[in-house]
Amino acid sequence: MSFGRTPGGVDPAAVADQQTQLDGAAVPGQAAPPAPAAPPAAPPAPPAAAAGGYAYAPTAPAFPAQGPAPAPPVGPYDPAPGQPQFGAPAPGQQPYGYAAPPPADGGAPGYGYPQQGGYGYPGAPVPAPPKQRNPVMVWGGIIGGVLAIAIVAALVVLFTDDKKEKDDPPAASGGTTGQVTGGGGTSPDVSTSPGSTPSAGGTTGGTGGGGGGKAGAYNLAWAADKPASSVSGTTRLLAIWGAEKVAVRADTTGIRAVNTSDGKEAWTIPVPSGAKEFCTASYNANSKHIAAISLNTGDSDCSTIAAVDLTTGKLSWSAKVGQNKMVSPTLSITDKVIGIGSNTAAAVNVADGSAVWAFQPREKDCSVYGTAAGSQIVVTDRCYGLNTTVKSQLVILETETGKVASPAPITLSGTIERVDKVLSDQPLVLSMSSGANGDYVLPFDKTNKPGTQMPVKEPGYDSLRLSGLADAFTQSVVSGTTLYVQTNPTKPAINAYDLTTGKRLWSTDGKAKDGLRLVSGTDKDGKVRAILDMGYGNDAKLVTLAAADGAVAELGNLTVNSTFSIGLSGNEFVLNSDGALYGFSRGTFDSPVFKYVKK
């Protein structure tokens, strides 16, 4: 079973290679769809760099000792020597693009209901009646009022209980059920998890796959218990990983695995002694079920990297990478190495953390910014030499070897232009920031030749909010030569853009009533999926969107109660290759992971 989070979405021409199972093996019997249309011819080659500009040796066998940072002339937008390079976030600051964390109490923001006063209640003091009134009538009126209030209260209880029975999923009558959190869950997205009907074993359970629920719909199979070791306050979701028989959720406070069969905790990895928190994580795990994560050892220094064995639930090793501080490194993993991008570009051995290679700048006085992109690492630099003809450029390196993988360096024209995010690695699509004409999307063909730049801002929309491989949430998905973006204007929609022309193909709201959400990854045919919120009291819908025009094809209803929310600040959704839909809470909620199965 694939967990649906292969790096960069799906290239239909290589879907058989990218679709992996939950145990790391290839999915048998899948044929690759036709290859996408070839991208346009590459733009004219950039001007040649100064002597030695592209012939530099980009890597070294290990991390060299690094002396004090050079002191070149510093312009108003250039990073000061010794400071985090190329727009790295300040210590303690979240990287650009992360949604604001949910409230500490887990409630949905902005949905509090003010307490109302002014209502009478039985037993309240009653002013003495005027003497001229008839005592019988006075006391009769009081008793009648109390009786009326009691009747109203009874009706409120009656209708509340009736609504609860209708909204809560029925208890499972068969199949495998997991234990769920009982009583008053605080998550706005997982409010279906506390199904309050006791199971035969005396515990509370969600809707099981073997009985109960609605036929033909996705019903709640289980919702995992909130771990006893979880901390109070908000956390930040870092990664979602899948291994054989477990679903793994990594956040800043720990790494936790639950059994996919019943949602019960399989293992947990707390933040190691001597570290403050987990910082960043690789988007995926490799075929041996190894993932990568970075640790904040103090002062927002996240240059210590660790390997996570998803089979044993242990950190195999941890190692300090280089000598400089890394604030928010991007990580990628192969079967051989862990690629690292920050104010450097490097790789360490996946087996023990030993250095494999480190990027060497083309000149002495250069600042470097690397971004991990799966099997490749993208490097932008800025060089300050008085005789430097090309101030800034972009090159692409192979993650495992550090060798140059791009036909020629790309000259960057902006004063602080650099890679903001890797939107996809197969095909390679970058989100670039601070270009001469603003932020833009830059796609590449299979030989790493750049295509047409697509402005991030288009008429009628604010700048498109794009998610990359370093993000644990989905606001954009790349499939073939199409970029799908979740927009949030007055009426939320999903837009599709042709990466070969940069033009918008279509926009759709799927006829959702209260918004819609992109689901992580694509199906085996490269189609994107979305969840439609059909309004209060109605089931949500899981659908696919046609690449040509955004037409909706329904996969099934999601049987959720009236408080279910698909807001980006709540959950990340992943559709597994076995057809089950998993939700992963983005904050500290009662149910960190939950599962829906179709009956």
Backbone torsions as a table, in degrees:
resi	resn	phi	psi	omega
1	MET	NA	130.6	176.4
2	SER	-87.8	143.1	178.5
3	PHE	-90.9	5.9	169.0
4	GLY	78.1	7.5	-178.0
5	ARG	-119.6	48.7	172.2
6	THR	-68.7	145.5	-174.4
7	PRO	-57.5	131.6	167.1
8	GLY	77.6	14.0	-178.2
9	GLY	79.8	-158.0	-174.6
10	VAL	-123.3	128.2	168.8
11	ASP	-90.7	113.2	-175.6
12	PRO	-55.0	-26.1	-178.9
13	ALA	-74.8	-15.6	-178.0
14	ALA	-131.2	30.1	-172.8
15	VAL	-64.4	-32.8	-178.8
16	ALA	-65.5	-28.1	178.7
17	ASP	-81.9	-31.4	-172.8
18	GLN	-88.8	-27.6	-177.3
19	GLN	-78.0	108.4	-178.7
20	THR	-111.9	157.8	179.9
21	GLN	-88.2	168.6	179.2
22	LEU	-61.1	-28.7	178.1
23	ASP	-93.9	9.0	175.3
24	GLY	92.4	-10.6	-178.2
25	ALA	-84.4	159.3	179.7
26	ALA	-71.9	147.8	177.7
27	VAL	-77.5	120.7	-176.7
28	PRO	-74.5	154.3	169.6
29	GLY	75.2	19.1	179.9
30	GLN	-103.4	125.7	178.2
31	ALA	-95.1	144.3	-178.9
32	ALA	-78.3	132.0	176.3
33	PRO	-66.3	171.0	179.1
34	PRO	-60.1	150.2	-179.8
35	ALA	-69.0	145.6	178.6
36	PRO	-68.6	162.9	178.5
37	ALA	-60.9	145.1	-178.6
38	ALA	-66.4	139.4	178.5
39	PRO	-68.5	164.7	-178.4
40	PRO	-65.7	166.1	179.8
41	ALA	-60.0	149.0	-178.7
42	ALA	-66.2	150.0	176.0
43	PRO	-66.5	165.9	-179.5
44	PRO	-52.7	144.8	-178.5
45	ALA	-60.1	139.6	179.5
46	PRO	-66.0	158.7	179.5
47	PRO	-60.2	146.2	-178.9
48	ALA	-64.6	144.4	178.1
49	ALA	-74.5	172.0	176.9
50	ALA	-61.4	167.7	-177.1
51	ALA	-48.7	124.7	-178.6
52	GLY	84.9	6.5	-173.4
53	GLY	-60.2	-39.7	-178.6
54	TYR	-117.1	-2.7	-178.9
55	ALA	-93.4	10.0	-178.8
56	TYR	-68.7	153.2	175.1
57	ALA	-79.5	111.5	-171.2
58	PRO	-76.4	-15.8	-174.3
59	THR	-132.6	165.8	174.8
60	ALA	-132.5	156.2	-176.9
61	PRO	-65.4	-19.8	179.1
62	ALA	-153.2	-179.8	-179.1
63	PHE	-78.6	116.0	-179.8
64	PRO	-74.8	154.8	173.8
65	ALA	-64.7	134.9	-176.6
66	GLN	-115.1	125.3	-179.5
67	GLY	-82.1	-170.7	179.7
68	PRO	-59.9	148.0	-179.3
69	ALA	-63.2	144.8	179.1
70	PRO	-65.7	164.1	-178.3
71	ALA	-122.2	68.6	177.8
72	PRO	-79.0	172.5	174.5
73	PRO	-60.3	136.2	-176.7
74	VAL	-112.8	123.3	177.8
75	GLY	-85.8	179.8	-176.4
76	PRO	-67.2	-22.0	-178.6
77	TYR	-113.3	1.7	-178.8
78	ASP	-85.7	145.2	178.1
79	PRO	-68.5	135.9	178.0
80	ALA	-67.7	143.1	178.9
81	PRO	-54.7	135.7	178.1
82	GLY	88.0	-5.7	179.9
83	GLN	-97.6	162.4	176.2
84	PRO	-54.9	132.6	-168.8
85	GLN	-87.6	152.6	168.4
86	PHE	49.7	51.1	171.8
87	GLY	76.8	20.3	176.1
88	ALA	-60.9	139.8	-177.1
89	PRO	-62.4	149.0	178.4
90	ALA	-63.9	154.8	179.6
91	PRO	-53.1	129.6	177.8
92	GLY	85.1	-6.7	-178.3
93	GLN	-95.1	137.7	178.4
94	GLN	-70.4	144.9	176.8
95	PRO	-62.4	155.9	179.1
96	TYR	-58.5	138.9	174.2
97	GLY	105.0	-14.4	178.4
98	TYR	-78.3	134.0	176.6
99	ALA	-68.2	151.1	178.6
100	ALA	-58.8	139.1	-178.4
101	PRO	-65.9	151.1	179.3
102	PRO	-68.7	164.0	179.7
103	PRO	-57.4	153.0	-177.0
104	ALA	-60.3	-28.7	-178.6
105	ASP	-85.5	3.1	176.9
106	GLY	81.6	-4.5	-178.1
107	GLY	-77.0	159.8	177.9
108	ALA	-72.2	132.7	-177.5
109	PRO	-65.9	140.9	173.0
110	GLY	80.3	7.9	-177.4
111	TYR	-115.8	23.5	177.5
112	GLY	-72.6	147.0	178.5
113	TYR	-109.8	120.8	-178.8
114	PRO	-65.4	146.3	176.7
115	GLN	-71.3	141.1	-179.0
116	GLN	-109.1	139.6	178.8
117	GLY	-117.9	-175.0	173.5
118	GLY	93.0	-1.0	179.7
119	TYR	-93.2	140.4	176.5
120	GLY	-72.8	162.4	178.5
121	TYR	-149.3	152.0	-179.1
122	PRO	-59.6	135.9	177.9
123	GLY	94.1	-1.4	179.4
124	ALA	-69.8	148.3	179.2
125	PRO	-59.3	137.1	-179.1
126	VAL	-112.7	127.4	179.7
127	PRO	-60.6	147.4	179.4
128	ALA	-64.0	132.7	-177.5
129	PRO	-73.7	151.3	175.7
130	PRO	-59.2	148.1	-174.7
131	LYS	-63.6	-30.5	-175.0
132	GLN	-74.1	-9.4	-178.1
133	ARG	-83.8	155.4	179.5
134	ASN	-73.7	120.2	-177.9
135	PRO	-59.5	-35.5	-178.8
136	VAL	-63.6	-44.4	-178.9
137	MET	-67.3	-38.1	-179.6
138	VAL	-61.8	-53.2	-177.8
139	TRP	-67.6	-30.7	175.4
140	GLY	-64.3	-40.5	178.5
141	GLY	-64.9	-40.7	-179.2
142	ILE	-64.0	-47.8	-179.4
143	ILE	-61.2	-41.1	178.9
144	GLY	-63.0	-39.2	179.2
145	GLY	-64.4	-44.4	178.7
146	VAL	-61.5	-42.1	179.9
147	LEU	-63.3	-40.2	-180.0
148	ALA	-63.9	-42.2	179.0
149	ILE	-62.8	-43.0	179.7
150	ALA	-61.2	-41.2	179.3
151	ILE	-63.4	-44.7	178.9
152	VAL	-60.1	-44.3	179.8
153	ALA	-61.7	-40.8	179.7
154	ALA	-64.7	-39.6	178.4
155	LEU	-65.1	-39.9	178.0
156	VAL	-59.4	-47.0	179.1
157	VAL	-61.9	-43.3	-178.0
158	LEU	-60.1	-50.0	-177.4
159	PHE	-71.1	-32.4	176.8
160	THR	-63.3	-46.1	179.7
161	ASP	-64.4	-38.3	179.9
162	ASP	-65.2	-42.2	178.7
163	LYS	-64.2	-39.4	179.8
164	LYS	-61.5	-40.1	-179.9
165	GLU	-65.9	-35.1	-179.4
166	LYS	-75.4	-35.9	-174.4
167	ASP	-80.8	-38.7	-176.1
168	ASP	-71.5	140.9	176.6
169	PRO	-67.6	144.9	-179.3
170	PRO	-68.4	155.4	178.3
171	ALA	-69.6	148.7	-179.2
172	ALA	-71.1	140.6	176.0
173	SER	-102.5	-4.7	179.6
174	GLY	-170.6	179.3	-179.9
175	GLY	79.6	-173.2	-178.3
176	THR	-92.2	128.5	176.6
177	THR	-122.7	150.8	177.2
178	GLY	-108.2	158.9	178.1
179	GLN	-73.5	137.2	179.5
180	VAL	-122.7	166.0	-177.7
181	THR	-70.9	129.6	179.7
182	GLY	-94.7	141.0	169.0
183	GLY	72.9	109.4	165.0
184	GLY	58.1	53.8	174.1
185	GLY	-63.6	146.7	-176.5
186	THR	-98.8	-8.1	-178.5
187	SER	-74.6	129.6	177.8
188	PRO	-71.4	-20.4	-175.9
189	ASP	-97.7	-17.6	-173.2
190	VAL	-117.0	29.8	-176.3
191	SER	-70.1	-11.9	175.3
192	THR	-77.5	-14.9	-173.5
193	SER	-67.9	-35.3	-178.0
194	PRO	-81.3	49.1	176.7
195	GLY	-53.4	118.0	-163.3
196	SER	-91.8	6.6	179.3
197	THR	-81.0	121.8	-179.0
198	PRO	-62.4	140.2	175.9
199	SER	-85.1	178.7	-177.8
200	ALA	-62.7	-28.3	-178.4
201	GLY	-84.4	-1.3	178.5
202	GLY	93.6	-4.8	177.7
203	THR	-102.5	167.7	178.3
204	THR	-89.1	146.4	-176.9
205	GLY	-144.0	155.0	175.7
206	GLY	-82.3	-173.0	-179.4
207	THR	-74.0	124.8	-177.9
208	GLY	-83.7	161.5	-179.5
209	GLY	-77.3	-18.5	-173.7
210	GLY	-90.3	-19.5	-179.2
211	GLY	-163.0	160.4	-176.9
212	GLY	79.0	171.9	-179.5
213	GLY	80.8	-175.9	-176.3
214	LYS	-101.7	131.9	179.3
215	ALA	-64.4	136.4	178.3
216	GLY	80.7	2.0	-177.6
217	ALA	-117.7	164.6	173.5
218	TYR	-84.0	118.1	-178.6
219	ASN	-113.2	149.3	-179.4
220	LEU	-63.9	118.8	178.2
221	ALA	-87.1	-46.0	176.6
222	TRP	-162.4	161.3	172.8
223	ALA	-135.0	120.9	-174.3
224	ALA	-66.1	146.9	175.6
225	ASP	-68.0	147.5	171.7
226	LYS	-65.1	128.2	-176.7
227	PRO	-64.5	143.5	-178.9
228	ALA	-64.2	-24.8	-176.8
229	SER	-88.0	0.9	-177.0
230	SER	-66.7	149.3	-177.9
231	VAL	-94.9	159.9	177.4
232	SER	-78.7	163.0	-179.4
233	GLY	89.4	-172.5	-175.8
234	THR	-91.9	151.3	174.4
235	THR	-127.9	170.5	179.8
236	ARG	-120.8	123.0	177.9
237	LEU	-67.7	129.4	-177.3
238	LEU	-106.1	-38.4	-174.6
239	ALA	-161.2	157.1	172.8
240	ILE	-125.7	122.4	-178.6
241	TRP	-126.9	154.8	175.4
242	GLY	-128.0	138.8	173.9
243	ALA	-136.2	-178.3	-177.5
244	GLU	-61.1	116.1	173.6
245	LYS	72.0	5.7	178.1
246	VAL	-134.2	149.3	169.1
247	ALA	-111.7	132.7	-171.0
248	VAL	-119.4	132.7	178.4
249	ARG	-120.8	122.4	178.8
250	ALA	-112.7	129.3	172.8
251	ASP	-132.9	-172.8	-174.2
252	THR	-67.1	-17.6	-175.7
253	THR	-103.4	-12.3	-178.5
254	GLY	170.2	172.2	178.7
255	ILE	-120.9	125.8	-173.7
256	ARG	-133.1	135.6	177.9
257	ALA	-114.8	140.3	174.9
258	VAL	-123.5	150.2	177.4
259	ASN	-69.6	132.1	180.0
260	THR	-70.2	-16.1	-179.2
261	SER	-77.3	-38.4	-174.1
262	ASP	-138.6	-2.3	178.1
263	GLY	79.7	3.4	179.5
264	LYS	-78.6	148.4	-176.5
265	GLU	-63.2	130.2	178.4
266	ALA	-95.2	-44.2	176.2
267	TRP	-164.8	166.0	177.8
268	THR	-144.7	146.3	177.2
269	ILE	-122.9	108.8	177.1
270	PRO	-75.9	168.5	174.2
271	VAL	-62.9	127.5	-176.2
272	PRO	-62.6	154.4	176.6
273	SER	-60.0	135.2	-178.8
274	GLY	96.2	-10.7	176.8
275	ALA	-111.1	152.7	-179.3
276	LYS	-86.8	-40.0	-176.7
277	GLU	-168.9	169.5	168.0
278	PHE	-83.0	140.7	-173.5
279	CYS	-99.1	-63.7	-176.5
280	THR	-139.0	168.9	-177.9
281	ALA	-148.2	159.8	175.0
282	SER	-70.9	148.1	-178.8
283	TYR	-65.7	-34.3	-175.6
284	ASN	-131.1	174.2	169.6
285	ALA	-108.5	158.9	-179.5
286	ASN	-85.4	-175.8	-175.0
287	SER	-68.1	-14.6	178.3
288	LYS	-98.0	13.5	178.1
289	HIS	64.1	37.7	174.6
290	ILE	-110.1	132.6	176.3
291	ALA	-121.6	171.7	-177.8
292	ALA	-125.8	147.5	-179.7
293	ILE	-148.8	151.1	177.0
294	SER	-110.3	153.9	-176.3
295	LEU	-120.4	137.1	173.6
296	ASN	-86.2	110.2	-178.2
297	THR	-94.3	7.2	178.6
298	GLY	129.8	143.3	179.2
299	ASP	58.7	34.5	179.2
300	SER	57.6	27.3	176.1
301	ASP	-88.8	108.5	-176.1
302	CYS	-109.7	34.2	-177.6
303	SER	-85.3	2.2	174.3
304	THR	-93.7	124.0	-176.1
305	ILE	-111.3	145.0	178.7
306	ALA	-134.0	152.5	174.5
307	ALA	-101.9	134.3	-177.9
308	VAL	-109.1	118.9	176.8
309	ASP	-90.3	108.2	-175.4
310	LEU	-74.8	-14.7	178.6
311	THR	-79.4	-42.9	-177.9
312	THR	-95.5	-17.7	-176.6
313	GLY	73.1	36.5	-178.6
314	LYS	-129.6	155.3	166.9
315	LEU	-83.4	116.5	-176.6
316	SER	-68.8	-38.9	179.5
317	TRP	-165.7	164.3	170.6
318	SER	-139.5	146.4	-175.9
319	ALA	-150.7	142.1	173.9
320	LYS	-78.0	129.7	-177.6
321	VAL	-103.7	119.4	179.2
322	GLY	67.8	-169.1	-176.8
323	GLN	-113.0	-13.2	-176.8
324	ASN	-95.3	158.2	177.7
325	LYS	-72.9	138.7	172.4
326	MET	-119.0	127.3	-175.9
327	VAL	-85.9	-48.9	-176.2
328	SER	-145.5	71.0	-175.1
329	PRO	-68.8	145.4	170.8
330	THR	-91.9	143.9	-174.5
331	LEU	-129.1	143.8	169.7
332	SER	-140.1	158.9	-173.9
333	ILE	-138.0	139.3	171.1
334	THR	-120.2	-174.2	178.0
335	ASP	-72.6	-11.5	-176.8
336	LYS	-112.6	-38.6	-171.6
337	VAL	-137.9	164.6	167.0
338	ILE	-109.6	119.2	177.8
339	GLY	-86.2	141.9	-174.4
340	ILE	-131.4	129.9	176.1
341	GLY	-128.1	130.0	178.1
342	SER	-164.4	-130.1	171.5
343	ASN	-82.8	30.7	174.5
344	THR	-161.9	177.6	169.4
345	ALA	-140.1	129.0	-172.4
346	ALA	-161.4	174.0	174.5
347	ALA	-146.2	145.7	176.3
348	VAL	-123.6	158.5	-178.8
349	ASN	-67.9	130.8	-177.5
350	VAL	-68.3	-19.5	-176.8
351	ALA	-80.0	-36.1	-173.5
352	ASP	-143.2	-1.3	178.7
353	GLY	82.9	5.7	178.6
354	SER	-70.5	149.9	-176.8
355	ALA	-67.6	136.7	177.2
356	VAL	-107.1	-49.9	175.4
357	TRP	-157.6	160.8	176.2
358	ALA	-141.5	139.1	-177.0
359	PHE	-67.9	137.1	176.1
360	GLN	-110.5	119.7	-179.1
361	PRO	-58.6	155.1	-177.1
362	ARG	-73.7	-18.4	177.1
363	GLU	-138.4	169.8	-178.0
364	LYS	-67.5	-43.9	-174.2
365	ASP	-101.8	76.5	179.6
366	CYS	-134.8	144.0	168.4
367	SER	-103.5	145.3	-171.3
368	VAL	-124.9	142.6	174.3
369	TYR	-135.3	114.3	180.0
370	GLY	-107.1	147.4	178.3
371	THR	-134.1	120.1	-179.0
372	ALA	-69.2	136.9	-177.2
373	ALA	-137.5	59.4	179.0
374	GLY	68.6	-116.3	-179.1
375	SER	-79.9	1.9	179.7
376	GLN	-135.2	160.6	173.2
377	ILE	-128.0	129.6	-179.0
378	VAL	-98.0	130.4	-176.6
379	VAL	-122.4	127.0	168.4
380	THR	-114.2	148.1	-179.9
381	ASP	-135.9	171.6	171.7
382	ARG	-145.4	122.6	-175.1
383	CYS	-114.0	142.3	-168.6
384	TYR	-110.7	3.7	-177.2
385	GLY	-57.2	142.4	-178.3
386	LEU	-63.0	-28.7	-178.3
387	ASN	-100.3	10.9	-179.0
388	THR	-75.1	123.5	179.5
389	THR	-88.1	-32.7	176.8
390	VAL	-108.5	105.2	-174.8
391	LYS	-70.4	-39.8	-176.3
392	SER	-142.9	142.6	179.3
393	GLN	-152.3	169.1	-178.2
394	LEU	-123.5	133.7	173.9
395	VAL	-132.6	157.6	-179.9
396	ILE	-117.9	130.8	-177.4
397	LEU	-117.4	152.3	171.6
398	GLU	-75.5	131.5	-177.0
399	THR	-62.6	-41.2	-173.3
400	GLU	-76.9	-29.6	-174.7
401	THR	-115.1	-22.9	-174.8
402	GLY	81.0	3.7	-179.6
403	LYS	-76.0	152.7	179.9
404	VAL	-67.1	131.2	-177.3
405	ALA	-116.8	5.5	179.3
406	SER	-108.8	144.7	-177.1
407	PRO	-59.4	-35.6	-179.6
408	ALA	-158.4	152.7	177.4
409	PRO	-67.4	149.9	178.6
410	ILE	-102.7	120.8	178.7
411	THR	-74.7	129.5	178.5
412	LEU	-97.6	133.9	-173.1
413	SER	-98.3	-23.1	-178.5
414	GLY	-72.2	159.9	-177.5
415	THR	-68.8	-34.9	177.2
416	ILE	-132.5	33.6	-177.9
417	GLU	-64.7	135.6	-179.1
418	ARG	-162.0	174.3	175.4
419	VAL	-75.7	128.1	175.0
420	ASP	-92.6	-48.3	-179.8
421	LYS	-146.3	153.2	166.6
422	VAL	-95.7	109.6	-178.3
423	LEU	-77.8	-30.6	-179.4
424	SER	-158.9	149.2	174.9
425	ASP	-110.0	-15.1	177.9
426	GLN	-138.9	90.4	-1.3
427	PRO	-75.3	163.1	179.9
428	LEU	-74.0	122.5	176.8
429	VAL	-135.7	127.0	-176.7
430	LEU	-114.9	146.2	167.5
431	SER	-101.0	118.0	-176.6
432	MET	-104.7	141.7	180.0
433	SER	-116.2	153.2	172.1
434	SER	61.9	37.8	173.7
435	GLY	-73.0	172.9	-178.7
436	ALA	-60.5	-31.7	179.7
437	ASN	-111.7	22.7	179.5
438	GLY	101.0	-172.9	-180.0
439	ASP	-72.1	149.9	-178.4
440	TYR	-155.4	164.8	175.5
441	VAL	-102.4	133.8	-177.8
442	LEU	-123.0	108.0	177.5
443	PRO	-90.3	158.9	177.6
444	PHE	-129.2	155.2	173.4
445	ASP	-88.8	-172.1	-174.0
446	LYS	-70.6	-15.4	176.7
447	THR	-98.1	8.5	-179.5
448	ASN	68.7	26.7	169.8
449	LYS	-84.5	134.0	-177.3
450	PRO	-72.3	147.7	177.6
451	GLY	-103.4	-151.3	-176.4
452	THR	-77.9	133.7	176.1
453	GLN	-72.0	136.5	178.7
454	MET	-116.4	114.5	179.4
455	PRO	-57.8	141.5	179.3
456	VAL	-75.3	-25.6	180.0
457	LYS	-103.0	132.3	177.5
458	GLU	-131.9	157.1	-178.6
459	PRO	-55.7	135.3	177.5
460	GLY	90.1	-6.0	-179.3
461	TYR	-134.3	148.9	166.1
462	ASP	-69.2	176.0	177.3
463	SER	-56.3	133.0	-178.6
464	LEU	-65.0	133.5	177.9
465	ARG	-90.8	116.5	-172.6
466	LEU	-114.0	139.4	176.0
467	SER	-104.0	147.6	-178.9
468	GLY	-121.2	-174.0	-177.6
469	LEU	-68.1	-17.9	178.3
470	ALA	-86.6	-2.8	-177.6
471	ASP	-101.5	142.7	179.7
472	ALA	-97.8	29.8	175.1
473	PHE	-146.3	164.2	-171.2
474	THR	-117.2	111.9	170.2
475	GLN	-117.8	-10.8	177.6
476	SER	-151.2	149.6	178.9
477	VAL	-138.0	136.7	175.8
478	VAL	-108.4	131.3	175.1
479	SER	-138.1	115.2	-177.2
480	GLY	62.5	-123.0	-179.7
481	THR	-105.4	21.6	-179.0
482	THR	-120.5	134.3	175.1
483	LEU	-107.9	122.9	178.2
484	TYR	-104.8	129.5	-175.2
485	VAL	-128.5	131.1	173.6
486	GLN	-83.8	120.7	-179.7
487	THR	-106.6	157.5	-178.0
488	ASN	-134.6	58.3	170.7
489	PRO	-78.4	-153.8	179.4
490	THR	-58.1	-39.3	177.5
491	LYS	-119.7	109.1	-176.5
492	PRO	-57.7	148.0	-179.2
493	ALA	-153.5	173.1	170.9
494	ILE	-118.8	126.0	179.2
495	ASN	-105.7	149.0	175.8
496	ALA	-119.4	135.8	-178.0
497	TYR	-126.6	139.1	175.6
498	ASP	-82.9	115.2	-177.4
499	LEU	-71.8	-16.2	178.4
500	THR	-80.0	-24.8	-179.9
501	THR	-118.0	-19.4	-175.8
502	GLY	79.7	5.5	-176.3
503	LYS	-92.4	148.3	175.7
504	ARG	-74.8	131.2	-179.2
505	LEU	-88.5	-44.8	-179.0
506	TRP	-165.7	167.5	175.3
507	SER	-140.8	136.8	-179.0
508	THR	-143.9	147.9	170.6
509	ASP	-105.2	1.9	178.7
510	GLY	62.1	13.1	-175.1
511	LYS	63.2	27.6	174.6
512	ALA	-71.5	150.0	-178.7
513	LYS	-89.0	-41.5	-174.8
514	ASP	-127.5	41.0	175.3
515	GLY	101.5	170.7	-179.7
516	LEU	-149.0	162.5	-176.4
517	ARG	-135.4	134.7	168.6
518	LEU	-68.4	142.4	175.2
519	VAL	-98.7	143.6	-177.5
520	SER	-57.7	137.5	174.2
521	GLY	75.7	-170.2	178.6
522	THR	-136.0	169.9	177.4
523	ASP	-84.1	-176.5	-174.7
524	LYS	-65.1	-18.2	178.2
525	ASP	-97.8	6.6	179.6
526	GLY	82.8	10.0	179.6
527	LYS	-82.4	142.5	176.5
528	VAL	-86.5	153.8	178.4
529	ARG	-117.3	156.0	179.0
530	ALA	-147.0	156.7	172.9
531	ILE	-111.1	128.7	-179.2
532	LEU	-104.8	128.4	174.6
533	ASP	-88.5	115.1	-174.4
534	MET	-94.8	15.0	173.1
535	GLY	99.8	170.0	-175.0
536	TYR	-56.9	128.9	175.3
537	GLY	79.9	-1.6	-179.3
538	ASN	-110.1	149.5	175.6
539	ASP	-65.0	146.5	171.7
540	ALA	-77.0	172.7	179.8
541	LYS	-129.7	137.3	171.8
542	LEU	-100.8	125.7	-172.9
543	VAL	-137.3	164.6	165.4
544	THR	-109.1	154.9	178.9
545	LEU	-115.4	128.0	-179.3
546	ALA	-67.6	136.5	-177.7
547	ALA	-64.0	-32.2	-174.3
548	ALA	-72.3	-42.5	-172.3
549	ASP	-141.7	2.6	179.6
550	GLY	79.6	11.9	-179.9
551	ALA	-60.6	140.9	-175.0
552	VAL	-89.6	131.9	170.0
553	ALA	-121.8	118.6	-173.6
554	GLU	-76.9	134.7	173.5
555	LEU	-96.7	-23.4	178.7
556	GLY	154.2	160.0	175.5
557	ASN	-79.4	153.8	172.3
558	LEU	-107.5	115.0	-176.3
559	THR	-80.8	92.6	-177.8
560	VAL	-123.3	159.3	179.8
561	ASN	-88.3	-177.7	-169.0
562	SER	-67.5	-14.2	-178.9
563	THR	-97.5	4.0	178.8
564	PHE	-63.6	137.7	-179.8
565	SER	-134.1	143.0	177.4
566	ILE	-110.1	18.9	-178.8
567	GLY	-57.6	145.4	-176.1
568	LEU	-61.8	-28.7	-179.7
569	SER	-75.4	-6.3	-176.6
570	GLY	-96.1	-74.0	-171.5
571	ASN	-129.1	157.4	168.0
572	GLU	-109.3	133.5	-176.1
573	PHE	-109.3	136.7	179.1
574	VAL	-132.3	127.2	176.6
575	LEU	-98.0	114.9	-176.8
576	ASN	-75.9	161.3	-179.3
577	SER	-69.1	-17.4	176.6
578	ASP	-84.5	3.9	177.5
579	GLY	92.9	-7.8	179.4
580	ALA	-79.8	143.4	177.4
581	LEU	-103.3	124.6	179.2
582	TYR	-109.0	142.9	172.8
583	GLY	-118.3	136.9	-179.8
584	PHE	-123.5	118.5	-178.7
585	SER	-65.6	140.7	179.4
586	ARG	-88.8	-11.7	-179.6
587	GLY	-129.1	-162.1	179.9
588	THR	-88.7	90.5	-177.2
589	PHE	-116.9	168.3	-179.6
590	ASP	-64.1	-33.9	-178.1
591	SER	-119.8	97.1	-176.3
592	PRO	-69.0	-27.5	178.7
593	VAL	-140.4	140.4	174.3
594	PHE	-144.4	161.2	-171.8
595	LYS	-135.3	135.5	173.0
596	TYR	-114.4	139.6	176.1
597	VAL	-127.4	148.4	-179.0
598	LYS	-90.1	131.3	-179.0
599	LYS	-88.3	NA	NA
